[in-house]
Amino acid sequence: SALATVEICGAVEAVDAGLEAEAWGPDVVTESQYYDEGVLGSAALVLLALLRGFNSHAVHVIGVVVIVVLLLTLASTLAGALRTFSLSSLQSNLLPPRGEDAMGYTELSYLFTFIYPCFAGLFQSVNKAAELRTPYVSVPRAMLGAVLFTGIGLSLIVVAIAASAPRGELSETDFLLHAFPSKYVGLGGTVVVGIGSCVSCLDVAPTILRTIAASGHVPGAESLGLHLLSGRHSEPQRATAFTLLLAVPFAWLGGLEMVALIAAMLFLQMYLTMDVCCCLLASLRAPGWRPRFPNPKAFPLAPAAGAGAALCVVTFYMLSFKL
């Protein structure tokens, strides 16, 4: 739910960035950026939740469109940054800043806070494992592919931004506003990708919630009917409505940064719990614990899960709570 709000707030901020770049007209849609994210973000969440609740088949079509738009937007923004490419700027920006601009713990903490949510949703393919014909083959491929694509894509973006201008002249919106052939390509693509990613989150979250409710492990979930399927396409409509109720308040927290911080903490808590459980089950050799990927004989799962849990704790304390 929090990640869905992060995506839609990012789309709203892209709209505001486009308005601010124009000499004519206001810089925001409502009276402030806070109300833009609250009002527009909440309205978009409601509309997208209705779409997911009544026709999940459209979600897959939107996913394909978003992938195409993402690739076009990435190519457009990279091409725009390359127009001002400079090796001297790249070399100066790749070197750690010194003096008053030197990076300390606070700056490193900010870096973790903003970067981590970019990777938080990489493993959403696992949540669709029950709908796949060969999940033990498809899910690992999807996870590895997502990691490679995201790593390469973000690396290209960082290098392109670093080479586009000296450090003192860089602005947080330059990468989008200098897109080729027009800034509207970068801004429009960011809005579409944000909306599509929000739809994806609203598609996965109710599925997980329904599965948890059906298991009977959460008291009161079944009494709310969160495990039920309804509608013409047998959708988890009650679970979707509950997810929406959780997501909307995040849009009113006062900025994308705070929502991203909360989403990062929630994901870290989830991954920590999973890693600890995997470590314990593998160490105790529980009879019902038989993972097929990775191969436990070729890859010791207990140490890897323990290391993952430790990294989750370290990353959690690296996040900045002073945004």
Secondary structure as UniProt FT lines:
FT   HELIX           2..21
FT   HELIX           33..35
FT   HELIX           36..40
FT   HELIX           41..54
FT   HELIX           57..82
FT   TURN            83..84
FT   HELIX           87..94
FT   HELIX           99..101
FT   HELIX           105..120
FT   TURN            121..123
FT   HELIX           124..131
FT   HELIX           135..164
FT   HELIX           167..169
FT   TURN            172..173
FT   HELIX           174..177
FT   HELIX           183..215
FT   TURN            219..227
FT   TURN            231..234
FT   HELIX           237..247
FT   HELIX           248..252
FT   HELIX           256..284
FT   TURN            287..288
FT   TURN            296..298
FT   HELIX           301..318
//
